[in-house]
Amino acid sequence: MTLAGKKVVVVGGSSGIGLATAELAKSEGADVVIASRSAAKLDPVAERLKVTAILADVTSDQSVGELFKRTGPVDHVVLTAAQLRTGPFKSVAMEDVRATMEGKFWGAWRVAREAGIRPGGSLTLVTGFLSVRPRPNSAIISAANGALESLARALALELAPVRVNAVSPGVIDTPIRAAMPEAARKEMLAKTAAALPVGRIGMAEDIAQQIVSFMNNGFATGAIVYIDGGALVN
Ligand SMILES: NC(=O)c1ccc[n+]([C@@H]2O[C@H](COP(=O)([O-])OP(=O)(O)OC[C@H]3O[C@@H](n4cnc5c(N)ncnc54)[C@H](OP(=O)(O)O)[C@@H]3O)[C@@H](O)[C@H]2O)c1
């Protein structure tokens, strides 16, 4: 029970990597709060895990402010919330790329500013391997992830003694690809798995383990850890 007596807030905790993190933190004894926009997603998870749910939208200054007013001081904060809109660089709508930054980058900025993290506690941002391994049609995601990694390193200095780290996942099987046709999603995941040194696709729990390790390791700050099944050495 490495997190007994600790308060952990997972923004984006209703799904995927955030949900797995909330579940692992709870099993380690933490008092867990999950936050996201949709009550329909949050409430069943909160009931199953026996954690607290708070509605919040990271694209709103006011909503993020209210979230951390309601939680009060906390020990660890994790931000997995993101909704990514991308497309070919020359034709993707400015509205879409701005919305991507508004959630993923400015959302992290707002959370870092508003969260009352106790000294020695931690903030973990979730970036993504496209920052260092770009792919066509996703320049905005590469840029958002790169900016977040720089932000994590800068905040490790400015928010000390609060520790700030980032985990950068490779391809992880989560509901983030729910909009893809099922056959295409399965084919993409199988192809990716076959090409990776580990021979399998990532699971949300693989990333949750790293996030909880950042909470527990008092010497970890300013770190960017790539958990990608070997994608970067491939
Ligand atoms: N899965 C991958 O392959 C992969 C790879 C690299 C990086 N990542 C990154 O990992 C992070 C988590 O991804 P995931 O796969 O776990 O995604 P996911 O399963 O889609 O979960 C995203 C979570 O964020 C919440 N959310 C979205 N927009 C929000 C907003 N404006 N305010 C508050 N909450 C919001 C969602 O809940 P509501 O809809 O209720 O708000 C949901 O709980 C993202 O930053 C993603 O870019 C994922």
The ligand as a Gaussian input file, in Angstrom:
#p B3LYP/6-31G(d) Opt

LIG

0 1
 N       -3.917000       5.508000     -26.314000
 C       -2.806000       5.765000     -26.970000
 O       -2.402000       5.032000     -27.900000
 C       -1.974000       6.965000     -26.609000
 C       -0.699000       7.098000     -27.189000
 C        0.075000       8.208000     -26.866000
 C       -0.422000       9.185000     -26.015000
 N       -1.676000       9.032000     -25.476000
 C       -2.169000      10.083000     -24.588000
 O       -2.589000       9.538000     -23.363000
 C       -3.617000      10.365000     -22.807000
 C       -4.785000       9.478000     -22.397000
 O       -5.278000       8.808000     -23.529000
 P       -6.254000       7.561000     -23.412000
 O       -5.843000       6.639000     -24.500000
 O       -6.343000       7.095000     -22.018000
 O       -7.632000       8.277000     -23.886000
 P       -9.165000       8.017000     -23.534000
 O       -9.390000       6.583000     -23.159000
 O       -9.930000       8.596000     -24.657000
 O       -9.393000       8.907000     -22.214000
 C       -9.378000      10.299000     -22.279000
 C       -9.981000      10.842000     -20.988000
 O       -9.896000      12.249000     -21.007000
 C      -11.169000      12.800000     -20.676000
 N      -11.246000      14.100000     -21.339000
 C      -11.158000      14.374000     -22.670000
 N      -11.260000      15.700000     -22.881000
 C      -11.421000      16.272000     -21.659000
 C      -11.588000      17.608000     -21.219000
 N      -11.633000      18.638000     -22.083000
 N      -11.695000      17.840000     -19.896000
 C      -11.665000      16.822000     -18.996000
 N      -11.518000      15.540000     -19.352000
 C      -11.398000      15.265000     -20.673000
 C      -12.169000      11.765000     -21.156000
 O      -13.409000      11.801000     -20.467000
 P      -14.678000      12.723000     -20.912000
 O      -14.988000      12.400000     -22.324000
 O      -15.709000      12.327000     -19.907000
 O      -14.256000      14.134000     -20.712000
 C      -11.431000      10.486000     -20.775000
 O      -11.616000      10.207000     -19.402000
 C       -3.951000      11.397000     -23.887000
 O       -3.256000      12.593000     -23.588000
 C       -3.405000      10.789000     -25.151000
 O       -3.043000      11.760000     -26.109000
 C       -2.470000       7.955000     -25.741000

